Amino acid sequence: MDPLSAIILGLVQALTEFLPVSSSGHLVLAHEVLDLSQQKGLAADAFAVAVHFGTLLSVMVVFWTDIKDLVFTTLKALNKPSSIPDALRHDPQLKLAAAIVIGCIPAGIIGLLFKSELESAFNSVRLVCTALIATGFILLLTRVFSGGSKTVSLGSGLVIGLAQAVAIIPGVSRSGSTIAVALFLGLEREHAARYSFLLSLPVIAGASVLKSLELLGQELPSTAWTSLGLGAAVAFIVGILALRMLMLVVRRGAFAHFGWYCLALGGTGLFLL
């Protein structure tokens, strides 16, 4: 992969990982447009890990205070296991941490059980475009839900986690589907977005680690390292900007506008590709 393509794909990954328009869908379409669809194997897998690592770091930077508080609260509770049931009823931070753990379970199970089927789905441009159209309709529906609750219950966390699991399908937006379902369940806009991105951390990290273990011991071409570094750096920097932009959009209640973009992109892709 040449440096320009690495920069473009890093940019696409960062913008679309956090904006509710499906990063996986955009990467499939970008590979098709840039004529990179035949570039598979070790270098392509390593590049995917690199850009996901970049976006993972950007989430950690933007939500560092939340992450630090969640880790501290969880460790404090684990130090006194007998107090956990009572703490889950009265400590919003511990309840949020538990909801994140529960919400990650569906994606973990589906990702492991249907790994080969999901990987083959990335070869279908038609599936991606159809999923983008479905994402568009889901986002447009959020206009009628304003939400109000600032606490994620364990049950809501599981339902939102199921939405995250469905978003493993390329073309279905992870952030779009999880924020939309959170709004449908009555969560306040900003808290819905915050939970969505905190929920993404274990999933992105877990998927990246598993893929890295698969690649361990294999030797990359020396020319690939430049592309990996560029892609990861661009994904990290642009990811921070995209996250902050989306939080602003969510606060202003303009989240549903992305639905029109998904409908247009999916429809255009079905017609042209």
C-alpha positions, 0 to 999 in steps of 0.5 A, a space after each residue: 500500500 502506498 503512503 497516500 492510500 494509507 493516509 486516506 484509509 486512516 482518515 476514513 477509519 477515524 472519521 467513520 469509526 466515530 461518526 455514525 456512518 459505519 467505518 467498516 462499510 466505508 473501508 470496504 467502499 474505499 478499497 473498491 474505489 482505490 482499487 485495493 480490494 485485491 490487497 489482502 493478507 498479512 500487510 492488509 490485516 496488519 494495517 487494519 490493526 494499526 488504524 484500529 489501534 489509532 482510534 482506540 488511543 483517540 477514545 482513551 484520550 478524549 474519555 480519559 477522565 471517565 476511564 480513570 474513574 471507572 477503573 478506580 471505582 471498579 478496583 475499589 469495589 473488587 477490593 470489597 466483593 461483599 459490598 458490590 450488590 449494594 454498590 451497584 444500586 447506589 453508585 452510578 459509576 460502578 453501575 456504568 462499569 458493569 453495564 459496559 462489561 455486560 454490553 460487550 458480551 454479545 459482540 464477543 460471542 458473535 465475533 468468535 462464533 461467526 468469525 469466518 462468516 463475518 470476514 466473508 461479508 467484507 467481500 460483498 459491496 452490495 451487503 455493505 450498501 444495503 446495511 448503510 441504507 438500514 443504518 440511515 433509516 435507524 438514524 432518522 428514527 432518532 429524531 423522535 426520541 430525546 431521552 432523559 435518563 442519565 443512568 444506564 441500567 444493566 438491562 439497557 446495557 445488554 440491549 445496547 450491547 446486542 446492537 453493537 453485536 449487530 454492527 459487526 456486519 459491515 455497513 451497520 454503524 456501531 456508534 449509530 446503532 448503539 446511540 440510537 438504541 440508547 436513545 430509544 431506551 430513554 437515555 439522555 443524548 450526551 450520556 448515550 454517546 458517552 456510553 457508546 464510546 466507552 462500550 467500544 473500548 473493550 471490543 476494539 481492544 479485544 479484536 485488535 489483540 486477537 488479530 495481533 496474536 494471529 499475525 505474531 511471528 509473521 514477517 512484514 515487508 519492510 515497506 509496510 511499516 511506513 504505511 502502518 505508522 501513517 495510518 495509525 497516526 492519522 487515525 489517532 489525530 483525526 479520531 480525536 477531532 471526530 469524537 469531539 465533533 460528534 459529541 457537539 453534534 449530539 448535544 445539539 440534537 443533530 445526530 439524525 442528519 447523518 441518516 440522510 448521508 447513509 441513505 445517499 451513500 448506500 443508494 449510490 453504491 448499489 447503483 454504481 458499484 
